[in-house]
Amino acid sequence: MRKLFVLLFVLSLGGCASNFQNAWNTLTGAKLSPTAVYVAINTVDSAEIIATAYLRACHKSPSAYAACAKPVESQVVSAVRSVRSARNDLRAFMVAHPDALGASGLFDALTQAQKTLSSIENNYNLAQVQ
């Protein structure tokens, strides 16, 4: 009975160690799961679709919307380029390391680029420009 208890205790510690490692990685941002990366990339893709529709609408009729001013367009273009660059870097990492956890630096770059693009879209209400 005592051996069974010791065995169960040792097995529970083994599970604890992996849970501790996962918690540590989450807290420190050391590594990310492929699922988190996939969700972030899809979020960025949807923001890019809004920006692309905005740019197309503004090029068809530049005077139709107040948000089609050249300074706004240049902000959107710059944000889309940084989003694409960060997304491509993160995708390349995930392709090169399919079983590995994502690097937090690449994920942070993608998240920051997405926040910039989203703030521009929200500030100028670009979703209404179609």
C-alpha positions as CSV (number, residue, x, y, z in Angstrom):
1,M,0.0,0.0,0.0
2,R,2.8,2.3,0.9
3,K,4.6,1.7,-2.4
4,L,1.4,2.4,-4.3
5,F,1.1,5.8,-2.5
6,V,4.7,6.6,-3.3
7,L,4.2,5.7,-6.9
8,L,1.1,7.9,-7.2
9,F,2.9,10.7,-5.5
10,V,5.8,10.6,-7.9
11,L,3.5,10.4,-10.9
12,S,1.5,13.4,-9.6
13,L,4.8,15.4,-9.3
14,G,5.6,14.6,-12.9
15,G,2.4,16.1,-14.0
16,C,3.0,19.0,-11.8
17,A,6.3,19.7,-13.4
18,S,4.8,19.9,-16.8
19,N,2.0,22.1,-15.6
20,F,4.6,24.3,-13.8
21,Q,6.5,24.6,-17.1
22,N,3.4,25.5,-19.0
23,A,2.5,28.1,-16.4
24,W,6.0,29.5,-16.4
25,N,6.0,29.8,-20.2
26,T,2.7,31.5,-20.1
27,L,3.7,34.0,-17.5
28,T,7.1,34.8,-19.0
29,G,5.8,34.7,-22.6
30,A,8.7,32.4,-23.4
31,K,6.8,30.2,-25.8
32,L,3.4,30.1,-27.4
33,S,1.2,27.2,-28.6
34,P,0.6,26.8,-32.3
35,T,-3.1,27.3,-31.6
36,A,-2.4,30.8,-30.2
37,V,-0.3,31.6,-33.3
38,Y,-3.1,30.3,-35.6
39,V,-5.7,32.4,-33.9
40,A,-3.5,35.5,-34.0
41,I,-2.8,35.0,-37.7
42,N,-6.5,34.7,-38.5
43,T,-7.3,37.8,-36.5
44,V,-4.7,39.7,-38.5
45,D,-6.1,38.3,-41.8
46,S,-9.5,39.7,-41.0
47,A,-8.1,43.1,-40.1
48,E,-6.2,43.1,-43.4
49,I,-9.4,42.3,-45.3
50,I,-11.0,45.5,-43.9
51,A,-7.9,47.5,-44.8
52,T,-7.8,46.2,-48.3
53,A,-11.5,46.9,-48.9
54,Y,-10.9,50.4,-47.6
55,L,-8.0,51.0,-49.9
56,R,-9.9,49.7,-53.0
57,A,-12.9,51.9,-52.2
58,C,-10.7,54.9,-51.8
59,H,-8.9,54.3,-55.1
60,K,-12.2,53.9,-57.0
61,S,-13.7,57.2,-55.6
62,P,-11.2,59.2,-53.5
63,S,-13.6,62.0,-52.7
64,A,-16.5,59.8,-51.7
65,Y,-15.4,59.4,-48.1
66,A,-13.7,61.7,-45.6
67,A,-11.5,58.9,-44.5
68,C,-9.9,58.6,-47.9
69,A,-7.5,61.4,-47.2
70,K,-3.9,60.7,-48.3
71,P,-2.5,60.8,-44.7
72,V,-5.0,58.2,-43.6
73,E,-4.2,56.0,-46.6
74,S,-0.5,56.2,-46.0
75,Q,-1.0,55.1,-42.3
76,V,-3.1,52.2,-43.4
77,V,-0.6,51.1,-46.1
78,S,2.2,51.3,-43.6
79,A,0.3,49.3,-41.0
80,V,-0.7,46.6,-43.5
81,R,2.9,46.2,-44.6
82,S,4.0,45.7,-41.0
83,V,1.2,43.3,-40.4
84,R,2.1,41.3,-43.5
85,S,5.8,41.2,-42.6
86,A,5.2,40.1,-39.0
87,R,2.7,37.5,-40.1
88,N,5.0,36.1,-42.8
89,D,7.9,35.9,-40.3
90,L,5.8,34.0,-37.8
91,R,4.4,31.7,-40.4
92,A,8.0,31.0,-41.7
93,F,9.0,30.1,-38.1
94,M,6.0,27.8,-37.7
95,V,6.8,26.1,-41.0
96,A,10.5,25.7,-40.1
97,H,9.6,24.4,-36.6
98,P,6.3,22.6,-37.0
99,D,6.4,20.8,-33.6
100,A,7.9,23.6,-31.7
101,L,6.2,26.3,-29.7
102,G,6.2,29.7,-31.3
103,A,8.7,32.4,-30.4
104,S,7.2,35.1,-28.3
105,G,9.2,37.9,-30.0
106,L,7.6,37.1,-33.4
107,F,4.2,36.8,-31.8
108,D,4.6,40.1,-30.0
109,A,5.6,41.8,-33.3
110,L,2.5,40.4,-34.9
111,T,0.3,41.5,-32.0
112,Q,1.6,45.0,-32.0
113,A,1.2,45.4,-35.8
114,Q,-2.3,44.1,-35.5
115,K,-3.1,46.6,-32.7
116,T,-1.8,49.4,-34.8
117,L,-3.9,48.5,-37.8
118,S,-7.0,48.0,-35.7
119,S,-6.6,51.3,-33.9
120,I,-6.3,53.0,-37.3
121,E,-9.4,51.2,-38.6
122,N,-11.3,52.1,-35.4
123,N,-10.2,55.8,-35.3
124,Y,-11.3,56.5,-38.9
125,N,-14.2,53.9,-39.0
126,L,-12.7,52.3,-42.1
127,A,-15.2,49.4,-42.0
128,Q,-17.9,51.7,-43.2
129,V,-15.9,52.6,-46.3
130,Q,-16.9,50.2,-49.0
